[in-house]
Amino acid sequence: MNTLFYIIILILILQYLVETGLDYLNAKRYGDPVPEELDDVFNSEEYEKSQAYKKANYRFGLLTSTFSLLLTLGFLIFGGFEWVDQIARDVTDNPILMALAFFGIILIGSDIVTLPFSYYSTFVIEEKFGFNKTTKGTFFMDKVKGWLMMAVIGGGLLALIIWFFEWAGSNFWIYAWILVAVFTVFMNLFYSRLIVPLFNTLTPLDMGSLRTKIENYAQNVGFELQSIFVIDGSKRSTKANAYFSGFAKEKKITLYDTLIDDLEEEEIVAVLAHEVGHYKRNHIVFNLIASILLTGVTFFILSLFINHPEVSHAIGVSRPSFHAALIGFGILYSPISEVTGLLMNHLSRKFEYQADDYAKNTYAASPLITSLKKLSKNSLSNLTPHPAYVFVHYSHPPLIARIRNLKTE
């Protein structure tokens, strides 16, 4: 147990205390009076239901986070990582295969251990409040598909990164950065075409008044619209969403079928005007570049730590390795990730205001306001979040802030 071991323990405990404190502050605001502008979101019965939903998630989140902390601390203190490392070494002495076995055991094992929590969240909490549409077959099939994707994509990337390390030494970070950057761009372009169909069905939006209104708006603002899809989100939940993916000729707008059911056509066009605003204001490209740059910084810092045996020893692994050092580094680096996460969330909230402004100026504010209220109502969202919780966790401004911004001339 070296100094880094105690630093890692301290980081994990402090992160837990900060997150628990933020959750507590947020929960204390559940009973605050609803702002006047949001009086029409819930009636008294619906508001009581939204309060109950938030409280159920708060209590469940406290349970799961405490369990996760105790599990991680137990693994560190009682030699869990050393045990898994020994199993991987018994299987193979090839560093790449050893790392794949090591992470495979940890990730799949962790997923199995936490499976009851995921099951309870889906089939008890979400079911109780009318959100869940997932069948047990779909739930478990999603798990299996997730494991296969992790093995193929995650395992492939990890194998190449370790190969770069074996070949280039400390300079591996340059090649790893290029690899992940190319992969990130590729996934931004083709995620909807390659990954989404593994879990959901995408169908082109039927010809009709909604499609005509969307196409007319896109033409008016000079947005070259390649395709509009509807995704069967109702397969898993009643919650609604819409998203924009890709860029250049791979631009796609995807509407959840639940969104089409919940909103009027004018409101749907307003939501899409907001998404087009993200594209027109270059938020997509900015986020992509920022993600790639942050990845490069992370890999560079990793290259400074990866060859130090103390990093492997810090998680209780006696024989230093890339895979053990990667676990230790991930925890040690997490405070920096928190800081960069705060910055990215701040920029994301700023971008949301800009996209709202674009929709307001090129379409209309009123249907966007009513759509935001309906979506908040249907998801039983928190109308009175604590400012500190918003600052740390929210990638979107609270509903009241967005509405006030939209009403500003």
Backbone hydrogen bonds, N-H to C=O, Kabsch-Sander energy under -0.5 kcal/mol:
donor,donor_aa,acceptor,acceptor_aa,energy
5,F,2,N,-0.7
6,Y,2,N,-1.2
7,I,3,T,-1.9
8,I,4,L,-2.6
9,I,5,F,-2.2
10,L,6,Y,-2.4
11,I,7,I,-2.7
12,L,8,I,-2.4
13,I,9,I,-2.2
14,L,10,L,-2.8
15,Q,11,I,-2.6
16,Y,12,L,-1.9
17,L,13,I,-2.6
18,V,14,L,-2.8
19,E,15,Q,-2.5
20,T,16,Y,-2.7
21,G,17,L,-2.4
22,L,18,V,-2.5
23,D,19,E,-2.5
24,Y,20,T,-2.2
25,L,21,G,-2.5
26,N,22,L,-2.4
27,A,23,D,-2.4
28,K,24,Y,-2.0
29,R,25,L,-0.6
29,R,26,N,-1.0
30,Y,27,A,-1.4
32,D,29,R,-1.8
38,L,35,P,-2.2
39,D,36,E,-1.6
41,V,38,L,-1.7
42,F,38,L,-0.6
47,Y,43,N,-2.8
48,E,44,S,-2.0
49,K,45,E,-1.9
50,S,46,E,-2.4
51,Q,47,Y,-2.2
52,A,48,E,-2.1
53,Y,49,K,-2.3
54,K,50,S,-2.2
55,K,51,Q,-2.4
56,A,52,A,-2.3
57,N,53,Y,-2.1
58,Y,54,K,-2.2
59,R,55,K,-2.5
60,F,56,A,-2.2
61,G,57,N,-2.6
62,L,58,Y,-2.0
63,L,59,R,-1.8
64,T,60,F,-2.6
65,S,61,G,-2.4
66,T,62,L,-1.9
67,F,63,L,-2.3
68,S,64,T,-2.5
69,L,65,S,-2.2
70,L,66,T,-2.5
71,L,67,F,-2.6
72,T,68,S,-2.3
73,L,69,L,-2.9
74,G,70,L,-2.5
75,F,71,L,-2.2
76,L,72,T,-2.1
77,I,73,L,-3.0
78,F,74,G,-2.5
79,G,76,L,-0.6
80,G,75,F,-2.5
81,F,75,F,-0.9
83,W,79,G,-2.0
84,V,80,G,-2.3
85,D,81,F,-2.4
86,Q,82,E,-2.2
87,I,83,W,-1.9
88,A,84,V,-2.4
89,R,85,D,-2.2
90,D,86,Q,-1.9
91,V,87,I,-1.2
92,T,88,A,-1.9
98,M,94,N,-3.0
99,A,95,P,-1.9
100,L,96,I,-2.2
101,A,97,L,-2.5
102,F,98,M,-2.5
103,F,99,A,-2.8
104,G,100,L,-2.3
105,I,101,A,-2.4
106,I,102,F,-1.9
107,L,103,F,-3.1
108,I,104,G,-2.1
109,G,105,I,-1.9
110,S,106,I,-2.5
111,D,107,L,-2.1
112,I,108,I,-2.3
113,V,109,G,-2.5
114,T,110,S,-2.2
115,L,112,I,-0.8
117,F,114,T,-0.6
118,S,114,T,-1.9
119,Y,115,L,-2.9
120,Y,116,P,-2.4
121,S,117,F,-2.6
122,T,118,S,-2.1
123,F,119,Y,-3.2
124,V,120,Y,-1.9
125,I,120,Y,-1.8
126,E,121,S,-2.7
128,K,124,V,-2.5
129,F,125,I,-1.7
130,G,127,E,-1.4
131,F,126,E,-2.7
132,N,126,E,-1.3
133,K,236,R,-2.6
134,T,236,R,-1.0
139,F,135,T,-2.5
140,F,136,K,-2.3
141,M,137,G,-2.2
142,D,138,T,-2.5
143,K,139,F,-1.4
144,V,140,F,-2.1
145,K,141,M,-2.8
146,G,142,D,-2.5
147,W,143,K,-2.3
148,L,144,V,-2.3
149,M,145,K,-2.6
150,M,146,G,-2.4
151,A,147,W,-2.4
152,V,148,L,-2.6
153,I,149,M,-2.6
154,G,149,M,-1.0
155,G,150,M,-1.7
156,G,152,V,-1.2
157,L,153,I,-2.5
158,L,154,G,-2.6
159,A,155,G,-2.5
160,L,156,G,-2.0
161,I,157,L,-2.3
162,I,158,L,-2.5
163,W,159,A,-2.1
164,F,160,L,-2.5
165,F,161,I,-2.0
166,E,162,I,-2.7
167,W,163,W,-1.9
168,A,164,F,-3.6
169,G,165,F,-1.7
171,N,168,A,-1.5
172,F,169,G,-2.0
173,W,170,S,-0.8
174,I,171,N,-1.4
175,Y,171,N,-0.8
176,A,172,F,-2.7
177,W,173,W,-2.4
178,I,174,I,-2.1
179,L,175,Y,-2.4
180,V,176,A,-2.6
181,A,177,W,-2.6
182,V,178,I,-2.5
183,F,179,L,-2.3
184,T,180,V,-2.7
185,V,181,A,-2.3
186,F,182,V,-2.5
187,M,183,F,-2.7
188,N,184,T,-2.2
189,L,185,V,-1.8
190,F,186,F,-2.6
191,Y,187,M,-1.9
194,L,190,F,-2.6
195,I,191,Y,-2.1
196,V,191,Y,-1.9
198,L,195,I,-1.8
199,F,195,I,-0.5
199,F,196,V,-2.0
200,N,196,V,-2.9
202,L,200,N,-0.5
203,T,201,T,-0.5
203,T,230,V,-2.3
205,L,228,I,-2.6
212,T,208,G,-2.3
213,K,209,S,-2.4
214,I,210,L,-2.4
215,E,211,R,-2.7
216,N,212,T,-2.6
217,Y,213,K,-2.2
218,A,214,I,-2.6
219,Q,215,E,-2.3
220,N,216,N,-2.2
221,V,217,Y,-1.9
222,G,219,Q,-0.9
223,F,218,A,-3.3
224,E,222,G,-0.7
225,L,223,F,-0.9
226,Q,224,E,-0.7
229,F,253,I,-3.0
230,V,203,T,-3.1
231,I,255,L,-2.7
232,D,201,T,-1.3
233,G,231,I,-2.4
235,K,232,D,-1.7
236,R,233,G,-1.9
237,S,233,G,-2.1
238,T,131,F,-1.5
243,Y,254,T,-2.2
245,S,252,K,-2.5
246,G,188,N,-0.7
250,E,247,F,-2.1
251,K,248,A,-1.0
252,K,245,S,-2.3
253,I,227,S,-1.9
254,T,243,Y,-2.8
255,L,229,F,-3.0
256,Y,241,N,-2.2
257,D,231,I,-2.3
259,L,256,Y,-0.6
260,I,256,Y,-1.6
261,D,257,D,-1.7
262,D,258,T,-2.0
263,L,259,L,-2.2
268,I,264,E,-2.1
269,V,265,E,-2.4
270,A,266,E,-1.8
271,V,267,E,-2.2
272,L,268,I,-2.3
273,A,269,V,-2.2
274,H,270,A,-1.7
275,E,271,V,-1.7
276,V,272,L,-2.8
277,G,273,A,-1.9
278,H,274,H,-1.3
279,Y,275,E,-1.3
280,K,276,V,-3.0
281,R,277,G,-2.1
282,N,279,Y,-1.7
283,H,278,H,-2.5
284,I,278,H,-0.7
286,F,282,N,-2.2
287,N,283,H,-2.7
288,L,284,I,-1.9
289,I,285,V,-2.7
290,A,286,F,-3.0
291,S,287,N,-2.3
292,I,288,L,-2.1
293,L,289,I,-2.6
294,L,290,A,-2.6
295,T,291,S,-2.0
296,G,292,I,-2.1
297,V,293,L,-2.3
298,T,294,L,-2.4
299,F,295,T,-2.6
300,F,296,G,-2.3
301,I,297,V,-2.4
302,L,298,T,-2.5
303,S,299,F,-2.1
304,L,300,F,-0.8
304,L,301,I,-0.8
305,F,301,I,-0.8
305,F,302,L,-1.1
306,I,302,L,-2.5
308,H,305,F,-2.1
311,V,308,H,-1.7
312,S,308,H,-0.7
313,H,309,P,-2.6
314,A,310,E,-1.7
315,I,312,S,-1.3
316,G,313,H,-2.1
317,V,312,S,-1.7
318,S,316,G,-0.6
325,A,321,S,-2.3
326,L,322,F,-2.1
327,I,323,H,-1.4
328,G,324,A,-2.1
329,F,325,A,-3.0
330,G,326,L,-2.2
331,I,327,I,-1.6
332,L,328,G,-2.3
333,Y,329,F,-2.8
334,S,330,G,-0.6
334,S,331,I,-0.7
336,I,333,Y,-1.0
337,S,333,Y,-1.9
338,E,334,S,-2.2
339,V,335,P,-1.7
340,T,336,I,-2.5
341,G,337,S,-2.3
342,L,338,E,-2.1
343,L,339,V,-1.9
344,M,340,T,-2.5
345,N,341,G,-2.4
346,H,342,L,-2.2
347,L,343,L,-2.3
348,S,344,M,-2.5
349,R,345,N,-2.5
350,K,346,H,-1.9
351,F,347,L,-2.6
352,E,348,S,-2.0
353,Y,349,R,-1.7
354,Q,350,K,-1.9
355,A,351,F,-2.6
356,D,352,E,-2.4
357,D,353,Y,-2.7
358,Y,354,Q,-2.1
359,A,355,A,-2.3
360,K,356,D,-2.7
361,N,357,D,-2.5
362,T,358,Y,-2.1
363,Y,359,A,-2.0
364,A,359,A,-0.9
368,L,364,A,-0.5
369,I,365,A,-2.4
370,T,366,S,-2.4
371,S,367,P,-1.9
372,L,368,L,-2.4
373,K,369,I,-2.1
374,K,370,T,-2.3
375,L,371,S,-2.7
376,S,372,L,-2.1
377,K,373,K,-2.5
378,N,374,K,-2.8
379,S,375,L,-1.2
380,L,377,K,-1.1
381,S,376,S,-2.3
383,L,381,S,-0.6
390,V,386,H,-2.4
391,F,387,P,-2.6
392,V,388,A,-1.7
393,H,389,Y,-2.8
394,Y,389,Y,-0.6
394,Y,390,V,-1.5
402,R,398,P,-2.0
403,I,399,L,-2.4
404,R,400,I,-2.3
405,N,401,A,-1.9
406,L,402,R,-2.3
407,K,403,I,-1.9
408,T,404,R,-0.6
408,T,405,N,-0.9
